Amino acid sequence: MKKKGKISKKTAKKKVIKKKAVKKVPKTKKLTTQRPASIIKAMEHFGRILDKQLVRVQMIKKEHDWIDYAKIKPIIVGILGGDGIGPYITAEAQRLLEHLLKNELVQKKIEFRVIEGLTIEHRAEVRKAIPDEVLVEIKKCHVTLKGPTTTPKKGDPWPNIESANVAIRKELDLFANVRPVRVPALGIDWMFFRENTEDVYALGPDGVEVTPDLAIDFKMITKPGSDRIIRLAFEYARKNKINRITAVTKANVVKTTDGLFLKTFYEIAKEYPNINADDWFIDIMTAKLVDTKRRTEFKVMVLPNLYGDILTDEAAELQGGVGTAGSANIGKRYSMFEAIHGSAPRMVQEGRAQYADPCSVIKGGALLLNHIGYQETGKKLEMALDICGQYEKKLIMTGRSTGVTGREYCDYLFSTISDPNLEKRWLDYQKQN
């Protein structure tokens, strides 16, 4: 009979064997498995992206003060026609700006320079988003007015070059995309501040196809980049006595990058106690812009790059379509003003380019005037655009021969701006609505 508490030799032997067997199995066996070459290559690619962006963060922290246009003579305005319908509508905008600034041109306070070479054909030929010689000329200007440019997509006959818009914004550090949308008849008066140099657009060409079954793209948000666009939006609200500013993210799902943007927003909001700060998610915000009960409550919105692009196109549709909306791309040293729509190559192919609506790039011209210190002139242009496009509508553009040409519509704007009673006429329409 076995004594209580004693283990038999046979049982002890089994336990020792079992213990030794456990020791022989490495706990990190799965972690030491050789990774496929495709993953190693993707990791190295990602590492290079991180290195580049960390350098960029340091550059943002060291950036210079804002340019003072009052101290510059002449202010050089570059005209970039782009491609597709771009050269047609940009030429009309230039004609209108030269008319409004004729005295400044004579006095050599302002100089216009037409910069060629930003067509898709030339960009494809040199395989660069911005050809070197074009970038040199752009950097000789203080501000540029730009027509739309074609961005190749997969399946196009063009090489996979980066968007010219995105490349220019990054090269000139045009971090703020500022887009106003006004529809007085609907009580809409919105100003969007879209971050311009980060998010998925900034790293769009840098994605990696790990295997034929797995493709990865990258979303990048930095604290310094978020800080400067959010601070610009709060400063705009403060200067214009606007008491509400709204951040738009998807921070409940995209927790790290959108989370950083939203955290930075509320940190800066503490510095502006007289402005009510709130946030909405991008999906519900797209619904609220068409909600007639709620949309008039929004005033200033600040967003990361992709959400800003989507939301401002939706907002522009309420104003009359993307063909009616202009855009400002603001940096501390350079600024670019443009139409927000595409280059519409089909209109050129079908012989309809002369019917393209120039209002979007003309609105960009009004934003340009405001930016360089000609606010009264810019206001006149905006009033004429309101009267012609939203109130009187004596001429209609359809993009076809059923409507007027861009030249004819621009002449309509000319005659409206020349009216000595322009402001009274505009205010009378405001009262009616």
RANORPE-V977568 format. One record per residue. N is the residue number from 1. SS is DSSP state (@ for helix, = for strand, . for the rest). NEAR is the number of other C-alpha atoms within 10 Angstrom. D_FIRST is the distance of its C-alpha to the first C-alpha in Angstrom with 2 decimals. Layout:
# RANORPE-V977568
N|SS|NEAR|D_FIRST ; N|SS|NEAR|D_FIRST
This chain:
# RANORPE-V977568
1|.|3|0.00 ; 2|.|7|3.86 ; 3|.|7|6.53 ; 4|.|6|9.30 ; 5|.|6|12.27 ; 6|.|8|11.14 ; 7|.|11|12.36 ; 8|.|10|11.32 ; 9|@|8|14.35 ; 10|@|8|15.25 ; 11|@|9|15.58 ; 12|@|12|17.50 ; 13|@|12|19.74 ; 14|@|10|20.65 ; 15|@|11|21.64 ; 16|@|10|23.77 ; 17|@|10|25.47 ; 18|@|11|26.25 ; 19|@|11|27.66 ; 20|@|10|29.82 ; 21|@|10|31.07 ; 22|@|10|32.31 ; 23|@|9|34.19 ; 24|.|8|36.04 ; 25|.|9|37.80 ; 26|.|9|40.91 ; 27|.|10|41.37 ; 28|.|8|45.16 ; 29|.|8|45.38 ; 30|.|8|47.76 ; 31|.|8|49.92 ; 32|.|9|50.52 ; 33|.|8|51.75 ; 34|.|8|55.37 ; 35|.|9|57.81 ; 36|.|8|60.53 ; 37|@|10|63.92 ; 38|@|12|65.46 ; 39|@|13|63.28 ; 40|@|13|63.93 ; 41|@|13|67.64 ; 42|@|16|67.53 ; 43|@|14|65.73 ; 44|@|11|68.40 ; 45|@|14|71.08 ; 46|@|15|69.62 ; 47|@|12|69.47 ; 48|@|10|73.20 ; 49|@|15|73.96 ; 50|@|13|72.09 ; 51|@|10|73.91 ; 52|@|10|77.25 ; 53|@|17|76.59 ; 54|@|11|75.40 ; 55|@|10|78.72 ; 56|@|15|80.53 ; 57|@|14|78.86 ; 58|@|11|80.21 ; 59|@|12|83.67 ; 60|@|14|83.71 ; 61|@|11|82.94 ; 62|.|9|85.94 ; 63|.|11|88.45 ; 64|.|10|92.05 ; 65|.|8|93.97 ; 66|.|10|95.79 ; 67|.|14|99.06 ; 68|.|11|102.23 ; 69|@|13|104.63 ; 70|@|10|107.43 ; 71|@|8|107.69 ; 72|.|13|107.90 ; 73|.|12|111.15 ; 74|.|17|111.12 ; 75|=|20|107.93 ; 76|=|19|107.16 ; 77|=|23|105.98 ; 78|=|23|104.54 ; 79|=|25|104.90 ; 80|=|27|102.18 ; 81|.|24|103.14 ; 82|.|23|99.86 ; 83|.|22|100.05 ; 84|.|23|100.49 ; 85|.|26|102.50 ; 86|@|28|101.90 ; 87|@|22|105.23 ; 88|@|22|107.17 ; 89|@|29|105.77 ; 90|@|27|105.53 ; 91|@|21|109.20 ; 92|@|22|110.11 ; 93|@|28|108.05 ; 94|@|20|109.69 ; 95|@|16|113.13 ; 96|@|20|112.42 ; 97|@|20|111.05 ; 98|@|16|114.03 ; 99|@|12|116.33 ; 100|@|19|114.60 ; 101|.|17|114.54 ; 102|@|13|117.97 ; 103|@|12|119.24 ; 104|@|14|116.15 ; 105|@|16|116.55 ; 106|@|10|120.21 ; 107|.|12|119.30 ; 108|.|13|116.53 ; 109|.|14|113.90 ; 110|=|18|111.87 ; 111|=|18|111.69 ; 112|=|19|110.26 ; 113|=|15|108.83 ; 114|=|15|107.86 ; 115|=|18|104.87 ; 116|.|15|104.55 ; 117|.|18|101.65 ; 118|.|26|98.79 ; 119|.|23|99.06 ; 120|@|23|96.08 ; 121|@|13|98.03 ; 122|@|15|98.44 ; 123|@|21|94.93 ; 124|@|19|93.56 ; 125|@|12|95.85 ; 126|@|12|94.58 ; 127|.|16|91.04 ; 128|.|19|90.95 ; 129|.|23|90.69 ; 130|.|27|93.57 ; 131|.|18|95.81 ; 132|@|13|96.28 ; 133|@|12|100.03 ; 134|@|14|99.57 ; 135|@|17|97.05 ; 136|@|11|99.53 ; 137|@|14|102.22 ; 138|@|25|99.95 ; 139|.|15|99.09 ; 140|.|13|102.83 ; 141|.|19|103.04 ; 142|.|19|102.02 ; 143|=|25|101.23 ; 144|=|27|101.16 ; 145|=|27|101.88 ; 146|=|27|99.84 ; 147|.|31|100.09 ; 148|.|27|97.07 ; 149|.|26|95.45 ; 150|.|22|93.48 ; 151|.|19|89.76 ; 152|.|16|88.44 ; 153|.|13|85.47 ; 154|.|8|83.34 ; 155|.|8|85.49 ; 156|.|9|88.77 ; 157|.|9|91.04 ; 158|.|17|90.73 ; 159|.|17|88.19 ; 160|.|17|85.27 ; 161|.|19|87.00 ; 162|.|22|86.13 ; 163|.|21|88.13 ; 164|@|22|91.31 ; 165|@|20|90.89 ; 166|@|20|87.39 ; 167|@|18|88.46 ; 168|@|18|91.52 ; 169|@|24|89.53 ; 170|@|15|87.04 ; 171|@|13|89.73 ; 172|.|20|91.85 ; 173|.|20|88.92 ; 174|.|22|90.35 ; 175|.|24|87.37 ; 176|=|27|88.90 ; 177|=|26|89.95 ; 178|=|25|92.10 ; 179|=|26|93.19 ; 180|=|19|95.30 ; 181|=|21|95.56 ; 182|=|17|98.25 ; 183|=|16|99.31 ; 184|@|16|101.42 ; 185|@|13|102.02 ; 186|@|13|98.26 ; 187|.|13|97.70 ; 188|=|20|95.65 ; 189|=|16|95.94 ; 190|=|20|92.88 ; 191|=|21|92.29 ; 192|=|26|89.33 ; 193|=|29|87.92 ; 194|=|27|85.82 ; 195|=|27|84.03 ; 196|.|29|85.52 ; 197|.|26|83.69 ; 198|.|23|79.96 ; 199|@|20|77.53 ; 200|@|18|77.07 ; 201|@|20|80.77 ; 202|@|22|80.60 ; 203|.|18|77.89 ; 204|@|15|78.96 ; 205|@|14|79.86 ; 206|@|16|76.74 ; 207|.|17|74.12 ; 208|=|17|72.00 ; 209|=|14|71.07 ; 210|=|16|67.59 ; 211|=|11|67.27 ; 212|.|6|69.45 ; 213|.|6|67.07 ; 214|=|8|66.78 ; 215|=|10|69.71 ; 216|=|11|69.46 ; 217|.|13|72.27 ; 218|.|16|72.19 ; 219|.|17|73.17 ; 220|.|17|74.11 ; 221|.|22|75.07 ; 222|.|19|75.76 ; 223|@|14|76.19 ; 224|@|17|79.60 ; 225|@|22|80.81 ; 226|@|23|79.78 ; 227|@|15|81.25 ; 228|@|17|84.75 ; 229|@|24|85.20 ; 230|@|29|83.80 ; 231|@|18|85.96 ; 232|@|15|89.03 ; 233|@|23|88.42 ; 234|@|28|88.13 ; 235|@|14|91.28 ; 236|@|16|93.15 ; 237|@|20|92.12 ; 238|@|15|93.15 ; 239|@|8|96.55 ; 240|.|9|97.33 ; 241|.|11|96.17 ; 242|.|16|93.50 ; 243|.|16|90.82 ; 244|=|18|87.98 ; 245|=|24|86.04 ; 246|=|20|83.20 ; 247|=|23|80.55 ; 248|=|25|79.40 ; 249|=|26|76.03 ; 250|.|19|72.90 ; 251|.|19|70.65 ; 252|.|10|68.18 ; 253|.|11|67.20 ; 254|.|12|68.54 ; 255|.|13|66.83 ; 256|.|14|67.27 ; 257|@|20|70.89 ; 258|@|24|72.46 ; 259|@|17|70.32 ; 260|@|16|71.92 ; 261|@|26|75.38 ; 262|@|23|74.79 ; 263|@|15|73.26 ; 264|@|20|76.33 ; 265|@|26|78.61 ; 266|@|15|77.32 ; 267|@|11|77.37 ; 268|@|15|81.06 ; 269|@|19|81.81 ; 270|.|12|81.16 ; 271|.|11|84.25 ; 272|.|16|86.42 ; 273|.|10|85.82 ; 274|.|13|88.93 ; 275|.|17|87.63 ; 276|=|13|85.10 ; 277|=|20|82.35 ; 278|=|15|80.13 ; 279|=|19|78.29 ; 280|=|16|77.89 ; 281|=|15|75.89 ; 282|@|19|78.00 ; 283|@|13|77.22 ; 284|@|11|78.35 ; 285|@|17|81.24 ; 286|@|18|82.72 ; 287|@|12|82.82 ; 288|@|17|84.32 ; 289|.|19|87.24 ; 290|.|14|88.47 ; 291|.|11|87.64 ; 292|.|12|91.10 ; 293|.|9|89.69 ; 294|.|11|87.73 ; 295|@|18|89.20 ; 296|@|16|92.12 ; 297|@|15|89.71 ; 298|.|16|88.60 ; 299|.|17|90.76 ; 300|=|22|89.16 ; 301|=|27|86.08 ; 302|=|30|84.17 ; 303|=|29|81.82 ; 304|.|29|80.03 ; 305|@|22|81.88 ; 306|@|18|80.73 ; 307|@|21|80.73 ; 308|@|24|84.14 ; 309|@|18|85.55 ; 310|@|12|84.36 ; 311|@|20|85.41 ; 312|@|24|88.85 ; 313|@|19|89.69 ; 314|@|17|88.82 ; 315|@|24|90.91 ; 316|@|22|93.82 ; 317|@|14|93.85 ; 318|@|17|94.73 ; 319|@|20|97.63 ; 320|.|13|98.99 ; 321|.|14|96.66 ; 322|@|21|95.47 ; 323|@|21|99.02 ; 324|@|24|100.11 ; 325|.|28|97.56 ; 326|=|26|97.90 ; 327|=|29|95.37 ; 328|=|27|95.43 ; 329|=|29|93.13 ; 330|=|23|93.37 ; 331|.|19|92.45 ; 332|.|16|93.60 ; 333|.|17|95.83 ; 334|.|20|96.54 ; 335|=|25|96.67 ; 336|=|30|97.04 ; 337|=|28|98.32 ; 338|=|27|97.89 ; 339|=|29|97.71 ; 340|.|23|94.21 ; 341|.|20|94.60 ; 342|.|17|94.33 ; 343|.|20|97.01 ; 344|.|17|97.67 ; 345|@|17|98.60 ; 346|@|12|99.27 ; 347|@|17|102.22 ; 348|@|17|103.72 ; 349|@|10|103.09 ; 350|.|9|104.81 ; 351|.|11|107.76 ; 352|.|16|106.97 ; 353|@|23|106.28 ; 354|@|20|109.49 ; 355|@|25|108.09 ; 356|.|24|104.97 ; 357|.|26|104.64 ; 358|.|28|105.21 ; 359|@|25|104.19 ; 360|@|25|100.68 ; 361|@|31|101.88 ; 362|@|32|104.84 ; 363|@|27|102.41 ; 364|@|28|100.70 ; 365|@|30|104.16 ; 366|@|27|104.48 ; 367|@|28|101.18 ; 368|@|28|102.49 ; 369|@|21|105.65 ; 370|@|15|103.66 ; 371|@|17|101.42 ; 372|.|19|104.25 ; 373|.|13|106.17 ; 374|.|14|108.49 ; 375|@|15|106.96 ; 376|@|12|110.23 ; 377|@|16|110.91 ; 378|@|22|107.36 ; 379|@|16|107.74 ; 380|@|19|110.97 ; 381|@|26|109.22 ; 382|@|19|106.34 ; 383|@|19|108.84 ; 384|@|25|110.71 ; 385|@|22|107.49 ; 386|@|20|106.66 ; 387|@|22|110.16 ; 388|@|19|110.40 ; 389|@|20|106.84 ; 390|@|15|105.81 ; 391|@|16|109.02 ; 392|@|10|112.17 ; 393|.|12|110.69 ; 394|.|10|114.19 ; 395|.|13|112.77 ; 396|.|15|109.55 ; 397|.|19|107.51 ; 398|.|12|105.61 ; 399|.|17|104.87 ; 400|.|16|107.40 ; 401|.|11|111.12 ; 402|.|10|110.73 ; 403|.|15|110.54 ; 404|.|19|112.31 ; 405|.|23|111.65 ; 406|@|23|109.98 ; 407|@|20|113.41 ; 408|@|17|114.95 ; 409|@|22|112.18 ; 410|@|23|112.48 ; 411|@|15|116.23 ; 412|@|17|115.39 ; 413|@|21|113.31 ; 414|@|17|116.22 ; 415|@|10|118.66 ; 416|@|20|116.26 ; 417|@|22|115.56 ; 418|.|12|119.31 ; 419|.|12|119.97 ; 420|.|9|121.14 ; 421|.|10|119.63 ; 422|@|16|116.20 ; 423|@|15|114.23 ; 424|@|11|116.08 ; 425|@|15|115.55 ; 426|@|17|111.78 ; 427|@|13|111.53 ; 428|@|10|113.38 ; 429|@|17|110.76 ; 430|@|14|107.98 ; 431|@|9|109.59 ; 432|@|7|109.80 ; 433|.|11|106.05
